[in-house]
Amino acid sequence: MESVIIVVFIIGYICIALEHTIKINKTASAILTGVICWTLFALSSPSESILASSHFANFLEGLKLDLGDRFSSVSEQELFIGFVGSELSHHLAKISEILFFLMGAMTIVELVDAHHGFRFITDRITTKNAKSLLWIICWVTFFLSSVLDNLTTSIVMVSLIRKLIPNKDTRLFFAGMIVIAANAGGAWTPIGDVTTTMLWIGGQISTLNIMKILFVPSVICMLTPLIYLSFTLKGELGATHESHAKHKEDIVGGGMLMLILGVGALISVPIFKTLTHLPPYIGMLLGLGVLWVVSELIHPELEDAVKKNYTAAGALSRIDVPSVLFFLGILLAVGSLESMLTLHHFAEYLAQALGDNRIIITLIGLLSAVVDNVPLVAASMGMYSLDVYPQDHLIWEYLAYCAGTGGSILIIGSAAGVAVMGMEKIDFIWYTKRISLIAMMGYFGGAAAYLFIYQLLH
């Protein structure tokens, strides 16, 4: 049955990768994959490796305490079904922490955007020199992505360059660099990229350490292609005729207040976790609650129907729920392989075949340019144990960098890339020819920088 489950997982993975080709939303494929994998797991017979595992032994010990004398009358199949249910509940608890964290962060960002809070940043970019503008856009994207998620940052920055760069050919290069800068910026903070967030919530990395050790590699990942384009970029920005008259929605105030509160709420989450030792999603929900109250109070003059658009209730209706459910489905699927010990055995095979974990993680980063990095990181978290590789081990730090930045190599390799591809109608072949090589240069440059820094510190 294990082989059947692996085949189901691979088919589901292929459907996710070929979402646009088969015309089926990847969320549907992920949910079906997760549910089918756990169903087959529950209907299968326990393998010798599962029965001999520490997870199963711990489950039996807890069950003996609960049942007492009745434990001896329970059949092996009933014990196994109970074990599967226990494992499912365990994984669902961990997944829920990630989902609530993401929903809180997405709602906060949507709330700030509804008040046009990001315009206080973007409206201050006025230079008309193409190369100077490229540097400004990349640095703003890099640091904005470290606080927001890279997807939102990319959408905000592409909206900006549409106003500043009417010339389509020049704008495409800027859009390509936005993808690279957003992914690089998101990799070095625990709230900047969903994969780094997963590792942080899972206890594999700590806040200050990951920011300290990945900042320079992430900067190099962005600077390498940026310096190259600074010498090779040709073309003008083009003349803009956009009117600066205020739109009706600009009249609604509170943008600066919501920007300060929103960014403050996001930044305070790691601090909250350090001080209270509570899960990060509690801190995120605290920030959301504060912004929710403020959003309800700052527009007393608006009618209820209009006011709803500027409150957290309205923002919740606009967040990307399919993406949240995608994470649920794919993490459930990966969790089934972890509980079956399939990922553990695969890690042992890779260690024997390749030997060096640094090579394995580097390849995972390259693979994330083709397939979604969320299941790759989830699988890696299942492959390697915190008992063997403790918090802030090279594996976890390097995985955060590689999985976060490797997706820039292809336009389809990250959520930021897919969003920019849709907004600017960037052709896959154009990006591969013009951007992929310099993105790969940045990826390997940052990887080399990380490995060098790690050797110095250890």
Beta strands, then each sheet from edge to edge (+ up, - down):
end
